[in-house]
């Protein structure tokens, strides 16, 4: 004859827990079970049968709210149109300023090029006259020759005039060179002003949630989904 297997401590513990659970379930009253069942049933019915569209405003009240929102929207549309006109005017003005700056920059660049060419011509003329004057003074150094001295004086005067012209052209070249970076800075400033003006003027108006709702609802009425 085989002896029955003894229960292990783990099996005894599981059995005890199952017994306690069954006892707790048995202590729940029928009324409480019925109440829980009814609550779950009502929640399921509300979720399935509720028509959320019926909770939206309707009738005269909604029409009144929608009309007020449309009036407010019309004001915002007018404001947008005014802003757009202002932006376009400002943009045209800034664009004209920018074109003017670019034109000024091109003129300055051409002036610099011409001034540099003129400087080269003046330098050559001064060098040539100096060489001629030195050669004449060395060859025809006769104190009694008045005509020769008159000729030398004229050559010296011509050289002096060329040197003055050289100084003027050099000064003009320096001024033009200084104006060129300023013109480039003006172009950058006009560009930045144009961008900043567009950003500032394109800020959207702040509507209340009810205005947003009425606008959306109005769109649904005119264009049903």
C-alpha positions in Angstrom: 0.0 0.0 0.0 1.3 3.5 -1.0 1.3 6.2 1.6 -0.5 9.5 0.4 2.0 12.3 -0.5 2.3 14.9 2.2 1.4 18.5 1.2 4.3 20.9 0.9 4.3 24.2 2.8 4.0 26.1 -0.5 0.8 24.2 -1.5 -0.7 24.8 2.0 -0.1 28.6 1.5 -1.7 28.7 -1.9 -4.7 26.8 -0.6 -5.1 29.2 2.3 -5.1 32.2 0.0 -7.7 30.6 -2.3 -9.9 29.9 0.7 -9.6 33.6 1.9 -10.5 34.9 -1.6 -13.5 32.6 -1.8 -14.6 33.7 1.6 -14.3 37.4 0.7 -16.3 36.9 -2.5 -19.0 35.1 -0.5 -19.2 38.1 1.9 -20.1 40.6 -0.9 -23.9 41.2 -0.6 -26.2 40.7 -3.6 -27.2 44.4 -3.4 -23.7 45.6 -3.7 -23.1 43.3 -6.7 -26.2 44.6 -8.3 -25.2 48.3 -7.7 -21.8 47.7 -9.3 -23.4 46.0 -12.3 -25.9 48.8 -12.8 -23.2 51.5 -12.6 -21.1 49.8 -15.3 -24.2 49.3 -17.4 -25.1 53.1 -17.2 -21.6 54.1 -18.1 -21.6 51.9 -21.1 -25.0 53.2 -22.2 -23.9 56.9 -21.8 -20.8 56.2 -23.9 -22.7 54.5 -26.7 -25.9 56.6 -26.8 -24.7 60.2 -26.1 -24.9 62.4 -29.2 -22.2 65.0 -28.5 -23.6 67.2 -31.2 -26.6 67.9 -29.1 -24.3 69.5 -26.5 -23.2 72.2 -29.0 -24.9 75.6 -29.0 -27.9 75.8 -31.2 -30.9 77.9 -32.0 -31.0 81.7 -31.5 -28.3 81.6 -28.9 -25.8 80.1 -31.3 -26.8 82.4 -34.1 -26.3 85.4 -31.9 -22.8 84.2 -30.9 -22.0 83.4 -34.5 -23.1 86.8 -35.7 -21.0 88.5 -33.1 -18.0 86.4 -34.0 -18.5 87.1 -37.7 -18.6 90.9 -37.0 -15.4 90.5 -35.0 -13.9 88.5 -37.8 -14.8 91.1 -40.3 -12.9 93.7 -38.3 -9.9 91.4 -38.2 -10.1 90.9 -41.9 -10.2 94.6 -42.4 -7.2 95.0 -40.1 -5.4 92.3 -42.1 -6.1 94.2 -45.3 -4.8 97.4 -43.8 -1.7 95.6 -42.6 -1.1 94.0 -46.0 -1.4 97.4 -47.7 1.0 98.9 -45.2 3.4 96.0 -45.6 3.3 96.4 -49.4 3.9 100.1 -49.2 6.7 99.7 -46.8 8.2 96.9 -48.9 8.1 99.1 -52.1 9.7 101.9 -50.2 12.5 99.7 -48.8 12.9 98.0 -52.2 13.4 101.5 -53.8 15.9 102.4 -51.1 17.8 99.1 -51.7 17.9 99.7 -55.4 19.2 103.2 -54.8 21.9 101.9 -52.5 23.0 99.3 -55.1 23.0 102.0 -57.7 25.1 104.3 -55.4 27.4 101.4 -54.8 27.9 100.8 -58.5 28.5 104.5 -59.1 31.1 104.6 -56.4 32.8 101.5 -57.8 33.0 103.1 -61.2 34.3 106.4 -59.7 37.0 104.5 -57.9 38.0 102.8 -61.1 38.1 106.1 -63.0 40.0 107.8 -60.1 42.6 105.0 -60.1 43.1 105.4 -63.9 43.4 109.2 -63.6 46.0 108.7 -60.8 48.0 106.5 -63.1 47.8 109.1 -65.9 48.8 112.0 -63.5 51.7 110.0 -62.1 53.0 109.3 -65.6 52.6 113.0 -66.6 54.4 114.2 -63.5 57.2 111.8 -63.9 57.6 112.7 -67.6 57.6 116.5 -66.9 60.1 116.1 -64.1 62.5 114.1 -66.3 62.2 116.7 -69.1 62.7 119.6 -66.7 65.8 118.0 -65.2 67.2 117.2 -68.6 66.6 120.8 -69.9 68.2 122.3 -66.8 71.3 120.2 -67.1 71.7 120.9 -70.9 70.6 124.5 -71.3 71.8 126.1 -68.1 72.3 129.6 -69.5 71.4 132.4 -67.0 71.1 135.0 -69.8 68.6 133.0 -71.9 65.3 134.6 -70.8 63.2 132.6 -73.2 64.6 129.4 -71.9 64.0 130.4 -68.3 60.4 131.3 -69.3 60.0 127.9 -70.8 61.4 126.2 -67.7 59.0 128.3 -65.5 56.0 127.1 -67.6 57.2 123.5 -67.2 57.5 123.9 -63.5 54.1 125.4 -63.3 52.6 122.5 -65.3 54.3 120.1 -62.9 52.9 121.9 -59.9 49.4 121.9 -61.4 49.7 118.2 -62.1 50.8 117.6 -58.5 47.8 119.6 -57.2 45.5 117.5 -59.4 47.2 114.4 -58.1 46.5 115.5 -54.5 42.8 116.2 -55.4 42.3 112.9 -57.1 44.0 111.0 -54.3 41.7 112.8 -51.8 38.6 111.9 -53.8 39.7 108.4 -54.1 40.1 108.1 -50.3 36.6 109.5 -49.8 35.1 107.2 -52.3 36.9 104.2 -50.7 35.4 105.3 -47.3 31.9 105.7 -48.7 31.8 102.2 -50.3 31.7 100.3 -46.9 29.1 102.8 -45.7 26.9 102.0 -48.7 27.2 98.3 -48.1 26.2 99.0 -44.5 23.1 100.9 -45.7 22.1 98.0 -47.9 22.3 95.6 -45.0 20.3 98.0 -42.8 17.6 98.3 -45.4 17.4 94.5 -45.8 17.2 94.0 -42.0 14.5 96.7 -41.7 12.5 95.0 -44.4 12.6 91.6 -42.7 11.9 93.1 -39.2 8.9 95.1 -40.6 7.4 92.0 -42.2 7.8 90.0 -39.0 6.2 92.7 -36.8 3.3 93.3 -39.1 2.5 89.7 -39.7 1.7 89.0 -36.0 -1.7 87.2 -35.9 -4.6 88.7 -33.9 -5.5 87.0 -30.6 -9.1 85.7 -30.6 -11.0 84.2 -27.7 -11.8 80.5 -27.7 -15.5 81.3 -28.3 -14.5 83.3 -31.4 -12.4 80.5 -32.7 -15.2 78.0 -32.0 -17.8 80.2 -33.8 -15.6 80.6 -36.8 -15.0 76.9 -37.1 -18.7 76.2 -36.5 -19.6 78.7 -39.2 -17.3 77.0 -41.6 -18.9 73.7 -40.9 -22.4 75.2 -41.5 -21.3 76.6 -44.9 -19.1 73.7 -45.8 -20.5 70.6 -44.1 -18.1 67.8 -43.4 
